Amino acid sequence: MTIPSIDYHLFGTHVRFGAGCAESLRLELNALGSTLPVVLMQERMAASEAWATLRQTLSGMETRIFTSVPTHSSVQWVESVARDLVDSGCDSIVAIGGGSVSDSAKALSMLLSEGGCLADHATRFTPPSTVEIPSRTRAKLPIISLPTTASAAEVTPSFGVRDGDHKLLFWNRQLASTSVLIDPELSRDIPLKLMRYTAMNGLAHCFEGMYSRNRSLFSDGIALQSVELFAQALTDESMSPNEQRWRLLLAGHLSGVVLSMARTCLHHAICHVIGARHNVGHGEVNTILLPHALRFNEQVASANLAPALVVLNSVSGTGHLSVADWVAAVIQRLDLPSSLSEVGITQDDLPAIAEQTMKERGLAVNPRSVTHSDQVLSILRQAA
């Protein structure tokens, strides 16, 4: 075996996990010297008992609170909030929620520090494998993330923001959260079905990380630990909802570390396009597409996924012959969506989705070359 060449960054993030750890939010803000945090969340969280309790920890502190983060982080929303805050003196951002809230926080931090329009700072992809990441090095507002789903966005330096019918993608090491407080208590009002959607997204991070051209021994090891936790939460019928939730949150966080190290591939590229064009939730579209994208790549990367298949079958007591088959069986057993038609996408929509996917940066590290939109169209038709 030759000596491997490995290049990755462990971002400067303080992570706390456990029941009640969200109550240390004020301590984290004090550690940053923050006196005017901006707090982002969605309306569901704003109306929750969890936020009512958490808000008490900020008593006496001046804050700017925005509770209307959209389902898909949007350029229009972020740029509007940035204009509102440009002379406010805010010195940190608190993101309470799932992936859209975390992505909005990163986008807001980017815009407040770098100025201009969000599109000025997006990555550029030139087929087949060139990804250009703009250098943006001005000091960024620190982000404290309190995730409520398994999206993993709280730990990654990447984010996506919807701009009309497409999604702008970004990568900046300074935008990984400074602190992450993963408190299962914050997720008690999140429907378990939604948590399971985001689990499919987290599993996709792991599987794509294991066959990405950027994979390493480090990302593989973390991916397997994440896969085991996901499998436990998704298949153990004796497990209480609370036990499922904390496993999903921890597994999701680990999957974000995998994403940060190894990146995502074709599957996520398609999901980004569908989410932007048709306003379908990221976890939901991940659920629908994952078995089909896996089958496409398993033709060249089944050996990479073999350790994951062993873990999945061992945890669930099954004998599936491929990771794709295991995922499809779990989707069916949990009664999760399994076709694009269930979310309003028709056969007529598929060619445009396939064409747009060819412009997505995830193709750069996919293990199987994607040189024509017909390859993507074939996957979409299987998922239709």
C-alpha positions as CSV (number, residue, x, y, z in Angstrom):
1,M,0.0,0.0,0.0
2,T,1.4,3.4,-1.0
3,I,1.4,6.3,1.5
4,P,-1.9,8.1,1.2
5,S,-2.1,11.8,0.5
6,I,-4.6,13.5,2.7
7,D,-5.6,17.2,2.9
8,Y,-8.5,18.4,5.1
9,H,-9.3,21.0,7.7
10,L,-10.8,20.5,11.1
11,F,-12.6,23.8,11.6
12,G,-12.3,25.8,14.8
13,T,-15.7,24.7,16.2
14,H,-16.6,24.1,19.9
15,V,-19.3,21.3,20.0
16,R,-21.5,20.4,22.9
17,F,-24.0,17.6,22.8
18,G,-26.5,16.6,25.4
19,A,-29.9,17.3,27.1
20,G,-30.0,20.8,28.3
21,C,-26.8,22.0,26.7
22,A,-28.7,24.8,24.8
23,E,-29.0,26.6,28.1
24,S,-25.3,27.4,27.8
25,L,-26.1,29.7,24.9
26,R,-25.5,32.8,27.0
27,L,-22.1,31.4,28.1
28,E,-21.1,30.9,24.5
29,L,-22.1,34.5,23.6
30,N,-20.2,35.8,26.6
31,A,-17.1,33.8,25.5
32,L,-17.3,35.6,22.2
33,G,-17.7,39.0,23.9
34,S,-21.0,39.3,21.9
35,T,-23.3,42.0,23.1
36,L,-25.7,42.2,20.1
37,P,-26.5,38.8,18.6
38,V,-28.8,38.3,15.6
39,V,-31.1,35.3,16.2
40,L,-32.5,33.4,13.2
41,M,-35.2,30.8,13.2
42,Q,-38.4,29.7,11.5
43,E,-41.9,30.3,12.7
44,R,-42.3,26.8,14.1
45,M,-39.4,27.3,16.4
46,A,-40.5,30.8,17.4
47,A,-43.9,29.4,18.6
48,S,-42.3,26.5,20.5
49,E,-41.9,25.9,24.2
50,A,-38.3,25.2,23.6
51,W,-37.7,28.8,22.3
52,A,-39.7,30.2,25.2
53,T,-37.4,28.5,27.6
54,L,-34.2,29.3,25.7
55,R,-35.2,33.0,25.3
56,Q,-35.0,33.4,29.1
57,T,-31.2,32.7,28.9
58,L,-30.9,35.9,26.8
59,S,-32.8,38.0,29.3
60,G,-31.3,41.5,29.6
61,M,-29.3,41.1,26.4
62,E,-30.1,43.3,23.3
63,T,-30.9,41.0,20.4
64,R,-32.3,41.2,16.8
65,I,-34.6,38.3,16.2
66,F,-35.8,37.1,12.8
67,T,-38.4,34.3,12.8
68,S,-39.3,34.1,9.1
69,V,-36.4,32.1,7.6
70,P,-37.8,30.4,4.5
71,T,-37.9,26.6,3.8
72,H,-35.1,27.1,1.4
73,S,-32.7,29.8,2.3
74,S,-33.2,32.5,-0.3
75,V,-31.0,35.3,-1.8
76,Q,-33.9,37.7,-1.5
77,W,-34.5,37.0,2.2
78,V,-30.8,37.1,3.2
79,E,-30.0,40.3,1.2
80,S,-33.1,42.0,2.8
81,V,-32.0,41.1,6.3
82,A,-28.4,42.2,5.6
83,R,-29.6,45.6,4.5
84,D,-31.6,45.9,7.7
85,L,-28.5,45.0,9.8
86,V,-25.7,46.8,7.9
87,D,-25.4,49.6,10.5
88,S,-26.8,47.8,13.5
89,G,-23.6,46.9,15.3
90,C,-24.5,43.2,15.5
91,D,-21.5,41.1,16.5
92,S,-22.7,37.4,16.2
93,I,-25.4,35.2,14.7
94,V,-27.4,32.5,16.5
95,A,-29.0,29.9,14.2
96,I,-31.7,27.8,15.8
97,G,-33.3,25.3,13.5
98,G,-32.5,23.0,10.5
99,G,-30.4,23.4,7.4
100,S,-32.2,26.4,6.0
101,V,-31.6,28.4,9.2
102,S,-27.9,27.4,9.3
103,D,-27.4,28.2,5.6
104,S,-29.1,31.6,6.1
105,A,-26.8,32.4,9.0
106,K,-23.7,31.6,6.9
107,A,-25.0,33.6,4.0
108,L,-25.8,36.6,6.3
109,S,-22.3,36.4,7.9
110,M,-20.7,36.3,4.4
111,L,-22.7,39.3,3.1
112,L,-22.3,41.5,6.2
113,S,-18.5,41.0,6.0
114,E,-17.8,41.0,2.3
115,G,-20.6,43.3,1.0
116,G,-22.0,43.2,-2.6
117,C,-24.5,40.6,-3.6
118,L,-24.4,37.0,-2.6
119,A,-23.9,35.9,-6.2
120,D,-20.5,37.7,-6.1
121,H,-19.2,35.2,-3.6
122,A,-20.6,31.9,-5.0
123,T,-18.4,29.0,-6.2
124,R,-18.1,28.4,-9.9
125,F,-18.1,25.0,-11.6
126,T,-16.7,24.3,-15.0
127,P,-17.3,20.7,-16.3
128,P,-16.0,18.2,-16.0
129,S,-14.2,18.8,-12.7
130,T,-13.1,22.4,-12.1
131,V,-14.5,24.1,-9.0
132,E,-13.4,27.7,-8.4
133,I,-13.9,29.0,-4.8
134,P,-13.6,32.8,-4.5
135,S,-11.1,34.0,-1.9
136,R,-13.1,35.9,0.8
137,T,-11.0,36.5,3.8
138,R,-12.5,39.4,5.7
139,A,-13.4,38.6,9.3
140,K,-16.8,37.0,9.5
141,L,-19.4,37.3,12.3
142,P,-19.2,34.2,14.4
143,I,-22.1,31.8,14.3
144,I,-23.5,29.8,17.2
145,S,-25.7,27.0,15.9
146,L,-28.4,25.1,17.7
147,P,-29.5,22.4,15.2
148,T,-32.9,20.8,15.5
149,T,-32.6,18.3,12.6
150,A,-30.0,15.9,11.1
151,S,-29.2,18.3,8.3
152,A,-25.5,18.7,9.4
153,A,-25.4,22.2,8.1
154,E,-24.3,23.5,11.6
155,V,-20.8,22.0,11.2
156,T,-20.0,22.5,7.5
157,P,-18.2,25.5,5.9
158,S,-20.5,25.1,2.8
159,F,-24.0,26.3,2.2
160,G,-26.6,26.8,-0.5
161,V,-29.0,29.7,-1.1
162,R,-31.9,29.6,-3.5
163,D,-31.8,32.2,-6.3
164,G,-34.9,31.9,-8.4
165,D,-34.9,28.4,-10.0
166,H,-31.3,27.5,-9.1
167,K,-29.2,27.3,-6.0
168,L,-26.0,29.3,-5.4
169,L,-23.3,27.2,-3.6
170,F,-20.6,28.5,-1.3
171,W,-17.5,27.3,0.5
172,N,-15.6,29.3,3.1
173,R,-13.8,27.9,6.1
174,Q,-14.5,31.0,8.2
175,L,-18.3,30.2,8.1
176,A,-18.2,26.9,10.0
177,S,-19.9,27.6,13.3
178,T,-17.8,28.8,16.1
179,S,-20.0,26.9,18.6
180,V,-22.5,24.2,18.1
181,L,-25.0,23.2,20.9
182,I,-26.8,20.0,20.0
183,D,-29.6,19.6,22.5
184,P,-32.2,16.9,21.8
185,E,-34.7,18.9,23.8
186,L,-34.9,21.5,21.1
187,S,-36.2,18.9,18.6
188,R,-39.0,17.5,20.7
189,D,-41.6,19.5,18.7
190,I,-40.1,18.5,15.3
191,P,-42.2,15.7,13.7
192,L,-40.3,12.5,13.7
193,K,-41.1,12.1,10.0
194,L,-39.3,15.3,9.2
195,M,-36.3,14.1,11.3
196,R,-36.3,10.9,9.2
197,Y,-36.2,13.0,6.0
198,T,-33.1,14.7,7.2
199,A,-31.7,11.4,8.2
200,M,-31.7,10.4,4.6
201,N,-29.8,13.5,3.8
202,G,-27.3,12.6,6.5
203,L,-27.0,9.1,5.1
204,A,-26.4,10.6,1.7
205,H,-23.5,12.6,3.2
206,C,-21.9,9.4,4.5
207,F,-22.4,7.3,1.4
208,E,-21.3,10.0,-1.0
209,G,-18.3,10.7,1.3
210,M,-17.3,7.1,1.1
211,Y,-17.1,7.0,-2.7
212,S,-16.2,10.7,-3.3
213,R,-12.9,11.2,-5.1
214,N,-12.0,13.3,-2.0
215,R,-12.5,10.5,0.4
216,S,-9.9,9.5,3.0
217,L,-9.5,7.0,5.9
218,F,-10.6,9.8,8.2
219,S,-13.9,10.5,6.4
220,D,-14.6,6.8,6.0
221,G,-14.2,6.1,9.7
222,I,-16.5,8.9,10.8
223,A,-19.0,7.9,8.1
224,L,-19.3,4.4,9.4
225,Q,-20.0,5.7,13.0
226,S,-22.6,8.0,11.6
227,V,-24.2,5.2,9.5
228,E,-24.4,2.9,12.5
229,L,-26.3,5.6,14.5
230,F,-28.6,6.3,11.7
231,A,-29.4,2.6,11.2
232,Q,-30.2,2.2,14.9
233,A,-32.6,5.1,14.9
234,L,-34.3,4.2,11.7
235,T,-34.7,0.4,12.2
236,D,-35.0,-0.4,15.9
237,E,-38.7,-0.5,16.6
238,S,-38.2,-0.9,20.3
239,M,-36.5,2.5,20.5
240,S,-38.5,5.4,22.0
241,P,-38.9,8.6,19.9
242,N,-36.6,10.5,22.2
243,E,-33.9,7.8,21.8
244,Q,-34.4,8.0,18.0
245,R,-34.1,11.8,18.1
246,W,-30.7,12.0,19.9
247,R,-29.2,9.4,17.7
248,L,-30.4,11.1,14.5
249,L,-29.0,14.5,15.7
250,L,-25.6,13.0,16.6
251,A,-25.4,10.9,13.4
252,G,-26.3,14.0,11.4
253,H,-23.6,16.0,13.0
254,L,-21.0,13.3,12.2
255,S,-22.3,13.2,8.7
256,G,-21.5,16.9,8.4
257,V,-17.9,16.2,9.3
258,V,-17.8,13.7,6.5
259,L,-19.2,16.2,4.1
260,S,-16.7,18.8,5.1
261,M,-13.8,16.4,4.5
262,A,-15.0,14.5,1.4
263,R,-17.7,16.7,-0.2
264,T,-20.9,15.4,-1.9
265,C,-21.4,14.0,-5.3
266,L,-24.1,13.5,-8.0
267,H,-26.9,12.7,-5.6
268,H,-26.7,16.1,-3.9
269,A,-26.2,17.9,-7.2
270,I,-29.6,16.6,-8.4
271,C,-31.2,17.4,-5.0
272,H,-30.0,21.0,-5.2
273,V,-31.6,21.5,-8.6
274,I,-34.9,20.0,-7.7
275,G,-35.1,21.9,-4.4
276,A,-34.5,25.2,-6.1
277,R,-36.7,24.6,-9.2
278,H,-39.6,23.0,-7.4
279,N,-39.3,24.2,-3.8
280,V,-39.2,20.7,-2.4
281,G,-37.6,20.2,1.0
282,H,-34.0,19.1,0.9
283,G,-34.6,16.1,3.2
284,E,-37.7,15.0,1.2
285,V,-36.0,15.1,-2.2
286,N,-33.0,13.3,-0.7
287,T,-35.3,10.5,0.5
288,I,-36.8,10.0,-2.9
289,L,-33.6,10.1,-5.0
290,L,-31.0,8.4,-2.7
291,P,-31.7,4.7,-3.8
292,H,-31.5,5.6,-7.4
293,A,-28.3,7.7,-7.2
294,L,-26.7,5.0,-5.2
295,R,-27.5,2.3,-7.8
296,F,-26.0,4.5,-10.5
297,N,-22.7,4.9,-8.5
298,E,-22.6,1.4,-7.0
299,Q,-21.7,0.1,-10.5
300,V,-18.2,1.5,-9.9
301,A,-18.1,2.1,-6.2
302,S,-19.7,-0.9,-4.5
303,A,-16.4,-1.8,-2.8
304,N,-16.2,1.6,-1.2
305,L,-19.6,1.1,0.3
306,A,-19.1,-2.5,1.4
307,P,-18.2,-1.6,5.0
308,A,-21.3,0.5,5.3
309,L,-23.4,-2.4,4.0
310,V,-22.0,-4.7,6.6
311,V,-22.9,-2.1,9.3
312,L,-26.4,-1.6,7.9
313,N,-27.3,-5.3,7.7
314,S,-25.8,-6.0,11.1
315,V,-27.7,-3.3,12.9
316,S,-31.0,-4.0,11.2
317,G,-30.7,-7.8,11.0
318,T,-31.2,-7.8,7.3
319,G,-29.3,-9.4,4.3
320,H,-29.5,-6.8,1.6
321,L,-27.0,-7.1,-1.2
322,S,-26.5,-3.4,-1.8
323,V,-26.8,-0.1,0.2
324,A,-29.4,1.1,-2.3
325,D,-31.6,-1.9,-1.5
326,W,-31.2,-1.3,2.2
327,V,-32.2,2.4,1.8
328,A,-35.2,1.5,-0.4
329,A,-36.5,-1.0,2.1
330,V,-36.2,1.4,5.0
331,I,-38.1,4.1,3.0
332,Q,-40.9,1.6,2.3
333,R,-41.1,0.4,5.9
334,L,-41.2,3.9,7.3
335,D,-43.8,5.0,4.6
336,L,-41.5,7.8,3.4
337,P,-42.0,9.3,-0.1
338,S,-40.4,7.2,-2.8
339,S,-41.3,9.0,-6.1
340,L,-41.0,12.4,-7.5
341,S,-44.6,12.4,-8.5
342,E,-45.5,12.4,-4.8
343,V,-44.0,15.9,-4.6
344,G,-45.6,17.2,-7.8
345,I,-42.8,16.7,-10.2
346,T,-43.9,15.4,-13.6
347,Q,-42.1,13.5,-16.4
348,D,-42.1,16.8,-18.4
349,D,-40.1,18.4,-15.7
350,L,-37.3,15.9,-15.8
351,P,-35.2,17.0,-18.9
352,A,-34.7,20.5,-17.6
353,I,-33.7,19.2,-14.2
354,A,-31.2,16.9,-15.9
355,E,-29.7,19.7,-18.0
356,Q,-29.3,22.0,-15.0
357,T,-27.7,19.3,-12.9
358,M,-24.8,19.2,-15.4
359,K,-23.8,22.7,-14.1
360,E,-23.6,21.5,-10.4
361,R,-20.2,21.2,-8.7
362,G,-21.0,17.8,-7.1
363,L,-20.2,16.2,-10.4
364,A,-16.5,17.1,-9.9
365,V,-15.9,14.4,-7.3
366,N,-18.5,11.8,-8.3
367,P,-16.8,8.4,-8.7
368,R,-18.5,7.7,-12.0
369,S,-18.1,10.2,-14.7
370,V,-21.2,12.1,-15.7
371,T,-20.7,13.5,-19.2
372,H,-24.2,13.8,-20.5
373,S,-27.6,14.9,-19.1
374,D,-29.1,11.6,-20.4
375,Q,-27.3,9.9,-17.5
376,V,-29.0,12.1,-15.0
377,L,-32.3,11.8,-16.8
378,S,-32.1,8.0,-16.5
379,I,-31.8,8.4,-12.7
380,L,-34.7,10.8,-12.6
381,R,-36.9,8.5,-14.6
382,Q,-36.2,5.7,-12.2
383,A,-37.3,8.0,-9.3
384,A,-40.3,9.4,-11.1
